Amino acid sequence: MKIRGLILGVLGGMFGLIPLLSAGTIGEDAVAPVLAIPKTLEEQEAASRQRSAAIAQAKAMNDFIPRDPWRAMSGKTNYIKADGVEFCGKVMDVTKDGVRIEGAYGDLFGTSYIPSMYSYDDFFVANFPFEVVNDQVIPQSEHLMAWYVGTYTYSTVNGSSRTIKKLNYGIPCDPPAELIKQQQEAAAARALAEKKKADQGQVNAVHWLQTQATNGSASAQCSLGIHYLNGQGCETNREQAIYWLKKAAEQGDTEASQKLAGLNP
């Protein structure tokens, strides 16, 4: 079994940011129906706090990136958040095949281990990749996830056999090559769209500055000159840049004067 150090804190993988394969997007509409219609001001405030908390919880679940998000199991590459369960609890035994844990497993962000208040059964997690020792507690804050796969039978110290529930952590791996390509193409498309949006914003700014500068605004004249100087929202035009910078400087605009002084003759 591959051993890695168990570091407290939720860490995602390099390619963990894959919302398109998450268990599902949970928005405000999904949590709104569960709230009763408030009557008094106090009830309205309480309902508002409840709604805000529910929306925040839903967003946290949707944005959450599991540790080792992609894992191989049964010859396939799988995304753990799609149908995995969260687990936590106290380590009871460590073997070459995995660990036996006294604790709980279930819904993401809905599973906890509070031994001072509740009693828990134990279960087995196969292919557990972290280095742990007996009696070490894996807290709910780790949000570790695995797949439920059935049952596990082991021999007790007195020689009898015992069957418990079994989870499988899987083998951490990279996402499928085709998915990486899709992500790269999507990222490139977003970057291009954002650049076009920014460029159009600069064009709109030049149009607005042109009107304001023509009406005598010194700050607009200075900004317009800088746009022409740098080719932002327009073609680079040194003559127009100097023209508008001079107009602004004549009205006492300090930045325009400094820009003009820095230009080569």
N, C-alpha and C positions, 0 to 999 in steps of 0.2 A: 504493500500500500504506500503510495506516495505521501510523504509527510511534509507539511508546511506549517509555519507558525500561525497560531490563531491570534490575531491582533484585534482587540476590541474596537468596534466601530464599523460602520457599513461602508464597504468599498465596492465600487463597480468595476467591471472589466473594461478593457480598451474599447471594445465594440459593444458596450452595454446599452448605449443610448439608442434603443430600437423600439420606440413606442408603437410602431405599426404591428408588432407582434406581441404586445403586452396583453394582459388578461382582458383589457377593455378600458375605454376611457369613461371615467365617471365624472359627470358634470353636475351643475346645480340642479338640473331637472330630476336627477336620480335621487337626490336627498330631500328635495322640497316636499314631496307627498307625505313624508313620514311625520311632518310637523302639524300639530293641531292648530286650528284657527284661534289666536289669542283674543281675549276679551278686554282685560284691563291693561293699563299702561305697564304695570309690572310684568304681566304675562307677555306683552308684546316685546319688552326688553329681553326677557328670558328666552322667548322664541327666537329673537334675533341672534342672541349669543349661541343658542343651540344650532341655528342654521349656519352661522359662521364657522362653528366648530366642525359641523358635519361636512361643510364644503372644504375646509382646510384638510380634514382627514381624507376625504375623497381625492383631493389634489395630491396629497402626500403619497397615497397608494398608487395613483396613476403615474406620478413622476419617479417613483422609487426604482432604483436600479439594483437588482440583487447582486450579491457577490457571486462571481463565476456565472454570469448570466447564461452563457452557452456551455452545454455539456453533452458528452456523448454517452448514449445508453442504448443497448440492444442494436448496435451498429448504425444508429442514427444520431444526427446532431439536433438537439432540442433546446428551446428557450425555456428556462426554468419557470419564469413568471407566468407562462401561458397556462400551465395546469399543475404547478407544484404547490406544496404546502409549506407553511412556516413551522419551525420547531424550536424548542428551547427546553432547558432542564438541566439536571445534574448527571454527570458522567458516572456510570456504575461499573463499567468494564470496557477495556480497550483490547481489541483483538486485531489480527492481521487483516481481517475482512471488514472491520468497521468498529462502531462503538455502540454499547447499550446505554440508553439514557432513560432516567426517570424524569418524566416531564409531560409535555403536551405538544401536539401538532395540530394544525388546522388552518384557518383563514389567515392570510397576510394581514398584519397589524391587528389581528383579533385573537392572538394566542399569547398566553402569559404563563409564568411559572412562579407561584406564590406558595411555597411549601408550608409557611406558617399558618395559612388559612385553608389550604386544600390538600388532599392526598392525590397522588398521581400514579398511574401505571407506567411500566417501562416499555420501551420500544427499541428497535435496532435500526441504526443508520449505516447501510453498506457504503463502501467507498468513501468514508469520511476522510477528507484530505488534510485535516489540521492536526497538529500535535497537541494532545490533551492528556490529562492524567485523571485517575479516579477521584471522585468528589469535586472535580472542577465544575463550576456552573457555567453553562452557556446561556447568557441572558437573552431576554426577549428583544433587547435593544440591538442585538446582532442581526436580527431578521434573517437568519439562515434559512435556506429553503432546500427541499428535496422532493422526490416523487414518492407517493404511496404506492407500493408494489405488491403488498400481500402480507405474508407471515414469515416468521423466522423461528426456527427451533434450535435450541441449544441445550447443553448438558449443565445441570446445576452442580454445586459442590458435593452434594450427597449422591450424585450419580443418576438422578432422575432427569427426564427431559421436560422442557417447558417451551411452549409456543407463544410468541408475542407478535405484535404488529411490526411490519418492516417498511422502512423507507430506503430509498436509494439516492445518494447524493449525485451519482453520475461522475463522469470523468471530465473535468474542465477542459475546454477546447475553444478554438476560434469559431466564429460564425461561418456558415457556408459561404464559399467563394462568390456565388451568384448574389448573395445578399450584400456582401461587401461592395460589389460592383454597383448594385442598385443604390446603396447608400452614397457612394461616391458620386454617381450621376445625379442623385437627388440634391446632394450638397452643392454640386456645381450649378444646377438649375436655380437653386435658391440664391446662390451668390450672384448669378447673372441677373436675376430678377431684382435683387436688392440694389445692384449697381445701376440698373436702368431706372429704378425708382429714385435713387440719389441723383443721377444725372438729370432726370426730369425736374427734380426739385431745384437744382441749380439753374436750369433754364427758366423756370418760373420766377426764381429770385432775380435773375437779370432783367426780365421783363418788368417786374415791379420796381427795381432800382432805377431802370431807365426812366420811368415816369416820374419818380421822386427826384431823381437827379435833374431832370429837365425843369422841374418846378422849383429848383434852387436849393434842395437839401444838401448841405455840405457832407454829412455823414453818408448819404446815399451816393453822392459823387465819388467819395473816397472808396466806398465798397465796390461801386461799379468799375472804377479804375483798376482795383485789385483783381476783380473777376476777369477783365480784359487782359490784365498782365499775366494771369495764371491759366487762362483758358478754361475757366470754370463756368459752365452753362453757356458758353459761347466760344467762338474761335479766338485763339490768341491774337491780340491786336495791340501792338506796342503803341501805335499812334493814338488810338482811342484811350488806352490806359493813361498815357501822359496827359492827354487832353483833360480827362475827368479828374485826375489827381491834381493838376494845376488849378482847375476850377475850385476844388475843395480847399487847396492850400491858400488860395486867394481869400477864402472866407475864414482863414485861421485854423483849419483842421491840421492838428499836429501830426497825426499819423500819415496823412497825405504828404506833408512836407518831408517827413522822414523817408517815405517810400521814394519820393522824387530824388532826394539826396543820395539814395543808395543805387539809383539806376546809372548805368554807364552812359556817357554822352552819345 
